Amino acid sequence: MSLIAPVSDLRHAPRHGRASMTADQAAARLQCLIDCGFTQAQADHVYDAIDLPPVEVIEQRISDLTALGFDNPVKMITSSPAILGYAIDNIRGKISDLTALGFDNPVKMITSSPAILGYAPERLRLVAGIVANLDDRRDSMVMQIISKRRTVIDAVAAANPKNWADVRAVLSVKANAAIRRPA
């Protein structure tokens, strides 16, 4: 008698460990991704990263992203699979917030950094507000700040920086303070 369990198709045993769907449902959801333009490797990557929603949700989310102006939802979802679980109204709200802060093309900004959609709206507004007030602002600066600890973001906001060099100075001070902190 063998003590080794037979190897199953890993697509039916995602790494996130939730077994919330049958093998048939998993196969249908993977096939839906492929039918929507994902390669097998991209579909497997998304499947491994998240608990795939039902086929109807996958199709609707891709359709909604396209309607919002995203040219390549497949690439965005492959880069940040959690997008499949985000409410379209939240995505629309983040686009609106970025537009209100003076960013010319929030869709392009999100396309280049889809992880932006994973941050809380309040955090995004704070960081985008910092960047919007810089004389030398570039959209990519948002992603360079948004992933920092909240205390660091608050310190940058309190400094009221006028350019990216000012932001870097605050970030440097905060980084050095963290290094010197006793264990």
C-alpha positions as CSV (number, residue, x, y, z in Angstrom):
1,M,0.0,0.0,0.0
2,S,1.4,3.3,-1.0
3,L,1.5,6.2,1.4
4,I,1.9,8.8,-1.3
5,A,-1.2,10.5,-2.5
6,P,-1.8,10.6,-6.2
7,V,-0.9,13.9,-7.9
8,S,-4.0,15.8,-9.0
9,D,-4.3,18.5,-11.5
10,L,-2.9,21.5,-9.6
11,R,-5.4,23.8,-11.4
12,H,-8.0,22.2,-9.2
13,A,-6.0,22.7,-6.0
14,P,-5.2,26.4,-5.9
15,R,-2.4,27.6,-3.6
16,H,-4.7,29.9,-1.7
17,G,-6.2,26.7,-0.3
18,R,-9.9,27.5,-0.5
19,A,-11.9,24.6,-2.0
20,S,-15.0,26.7,-2.6
21,M,-15.7,25.2,-6.0
22,T,-15.9,21.8,-7.6
23,A,-13.5,20.6,-10.2
24,D,-16.2,21.2,-12.8
25,Q,-16.7,24.8,-11.6
26,A,-13.0,25.4,-11.6
27,A,-12.6,24.1,-15.1
28,A,-15.5,26.3,-16.3
29,R,-14.0,29.4,-14.7
30,L,-10.6,28.7,-16.1
31,Q,-12.2,28.1,-19.5
32,C,-14.0,31.4,-19.1
33,L,-10.7,33.2,-18.6
34,I,-9.3,31.6,-21.7
35,D,-12.4,32.5,-23.7
36,C,-12.0,36.1,-22.5
37,G,-8.4,36.2,-23.9
38,F,-6.2,34.9,-21.2
39,T,-3.5,32.5,-22.1
40,Q,-3.4,29.2,-20.2
41,A,-0.4,30.5,-18.2
42,Q,-2.2,33.7,-17.4
43,A,-5.4,31.9,-16.4
44,D,-3.4,29.5,-14.2
45,H,-1.7,32.5,-12.5
46,V,-5.0,34.2,-11.8
47,Y,-6.5,31.0,-10.5
48,D,-3.6,30.4,-8.2
49,A,-3.8,33.9,-6.8
50,I,-7.5,34.3,-6.0
51,D,-10.7,32.3,-5.5
52,L,-12.2,32.8,-8.9
53,P,-15.7,34.3,-9.0
54,P,-18.4,32.7,-11.0
55,V,-18.2,32.8,-14.8
56,E,-20.9,35.6,-15.0
57,V,-18.9,37.8,-12.7
58,I,-15.7,37.3,-14.6
59,E,-17.4,38.2,-17.9
60,Q,-19.1,41.2,-16.3
61,R,-16.0,42.5,-14.7
62,I,-14.0,42.3,-18.0
63,S,-16.9,44.0,-19.8
64,D,-17.1,46.7,-17.1
65,L,-13.4,47.4,-17.3
66,T,-13.5,47.7,-21.0
67,A,-16.5,50.1,-20.7
68,L,-14.5,52.3,-18.3
69,G,-11.8,52.7,-21.0
70,F,-9.3,50.0,-20.1
71,D,-7.8,48.7,-23.3
72,N,-6.4,45.5,-21.9
73,P,-8.3,44.2,-18.9
74,V,-6.6,40.8,-19.3
75,K,-3.2,42.3,-18.7
76,M,-4.5,44.3,-15.7
77,I,-6.1,41.2,-14.1
78,T,-3.1,39.1,-14.8
79,S,-1.0,41.7,-13.1
80,S,-3.4,42.2,-10.2
81,P,-5.8,39.3,-10.0
82,A,-7.8,40.7,-7.1
83,I,-9.3,43.2,-9.6
84,L,-11.8,40.4,-10.4
85,G,-13.2,40.8,-6.9
86,Y,-13.5,44.6,-6.8
87,A,-16.8,46.3,-7.2
88,I,-17.0,48.3,-10.4
89,D,-18.4,51.3,-8.5
90,N,-15.2,51.4,-6.3
91,I,-13.1,51.4,-9.5
92,R,-15.2,54.1,-11.0
93,G,-14.9,56.1,-7.7
94,K,-11.1,55.9,-7.8
95,I,-11.1,57.1,-11.4
96,S,-13.3,60.0,-10.4
97,D,-11.1,60.8,-7.4
98,L,-8.0,60.9,-9.5
99,T,-9.7,63.1,-12.1
100,A,-10.9,65.5,-9.4
101,L,-7.3,65.8,-8.2
102,G,-6.2,66.9,-11.6
103,F,-4.8,63.8,-13.1
104,D,-5.4,63.9,-16.9
105,N,-5.7,60.2,-17.6
106,P,-6.5,58.1,-14.5
107,V,-7.3,55.1,-16.7
108,K,-3.8,55.1,-18.2
109,M,-2.4,55.7,-14.7
110,I,-4.3,52.6,-13.3
111,T,-3.4,50.6,-16.4
112,S,0.3,51.1,-15.8
113,S,-0.1,50.4,-12.0
114,P,-3.2,48.2,-11.5
115,A,-2.3,47.7,-7.8
116,I,-3.6,51.3,-7.2
117,L,-7.1,49.7,-7.2
118,G,-6.3,47.7,-4.2
119,Y,-5.7,50.7,-1.9
120,A,-8.4,52.2,0.2
121,P,-10.0,55.3,-1.4
122,E,-8.9,57.6,1.5
123,R,-5.3,56.5,1.2
124,L,-5.4,56.9,-2.6
125,R,-6.8,60.5,-2.2
126,L,-4.2,61.4,0.4
127,V,-1.2,60.2,-1.8
128,A,-2.7,61.4,-5.0
129,G,-3.2,64.8,-3.3
130,I,0.4,64.9,-2.3
131,V,1.6,64.1,-5.9
132,A,-1.0,66.5,-7.4
133,N,0.6,69.4,-5.6
134,L,4.1,68.8,-6.7
135,D,5.6,71.1,-9.3
136,D,7.3,68.2,-11.1
137,R,4.7,65.6,-10.6
138,R,4.5,62.4,-12.6
139,D,1.7,59.8,-12.3
140,S,4.2,57.1,-11.4
141,M,5.0,59.0,-8.2
142,V,1.7,57.8,-6.7
143,M,2.9,54.2,-6.6
144,Q,6.2,55.2,-5.1
145,I,4.5,56.6,-2.1
146,I,1.3,54.7,-1.7
147,S,2.9,51.5,-0.5
148,K,4.8,53.2,2.3
149,R,3.6,52.9,5.9
150,R,0.9,55.3,6.9
151,T,3.1,57.1,9.3
152,V,5.5,57.8,6.5
153,I,2.7,59.0,4.2
154,D,1.4,61.3,6.9
155,A,4.9,62.7,7.4
156,V,5.2,63.5,3.7
157,A,1.7,65.1,3.7
158,A,2.6,67.2,6.8
159,A,5.8,68.4,5.1
160,N,3.7,69.9,2.3
161,P,6.4,69.1,-0.3
162,K,6.6,71.3,-3.4
163,N,8.7,68.9,-5.6
164,W,9.8,65.3,-5.7
165,A,13.2,66.2,-4.1
166,D,11.2,67.3,-1.0
167,V,9.3,64.1,-0.9
168,R,12.5,62.0,-1.2
169,A,14.0,64.0,1.7
170,V,11.1,63.1,4.0
171,L,11.2,59.5,2.8
172,S,15.0,59.4,3.5
173,V,14.6,60.9,7.0
174,K,11.8,58.3,7.8
175,A,13.9,55.4,6.4
176,N,17.0,56.5,8.5
177,A,14.8,56.8,11.6
178,A,13.5,53.3,11.1
179,I,17.0,51.9,10.7
180,R,18.2,53.6,13.9
181,R,15.2,52.4,15.9
182,P,16.3,50.0,18.6
183,A,15.0,46.4,18.4
